[in-house]
């Protein structure tokens, strides 16, 4: 964790003057269990590592690249033993617009989303392509103490609003430079027109999952209702 003294508060630029350099780094909400990078998702294998807690994380570079990782779940009021969860990951390019909004445009072939339902002793998980353009209606960098980690003291916090004005959870700086997968198309077709194989990038720490059954790791069965309930759009694998 990158704790910073309150004395640097005066060095944080006003929201209207923030630049890509101010956004550079990896930001994570709450307990910081969710972070971008290879520990969360391997798009080449369409595999997720489920964190110990829910949350959201964004990474930005100073030259216009972003990465997003989110993990959410919801309980079933009629059946407390059934819990639905969704994890998604995508990356691509972003820009700060003249009206101080942020637009994030992902590379369509790389995004992945996993829906999972746990009922009693059974678990069903399905993985799909995911591609959803993102917008922060507003953003600011402030100095705050993370309520989930008060002993760590003050830290830089990224404060954002979703496209509809809803407040996102504050995200705290956990790495600078950012923790990201390579800022390029990893699967599908890259900008030069060359085909990139799904196994073209396999981080060393997850190479062992090559031995796992692909049918167990990815489901080809369509489940649009589950994605719609989570407010997600996806193309099925």
Helices and strands as residue ranges (DSSP letters): G 6-11, G 15-17, H 20-23, E 25-29, E 41-42, E 47-48, E 55-60, E 65-75, E 82-96, E 102-106, E 112-119, E 122-130, E 134-136, E 138-145, G 147-152, E 154-161, E 171-175, E 188-189, E 195-196, G 204-211, H 214-217, H 224-229, E 234-235
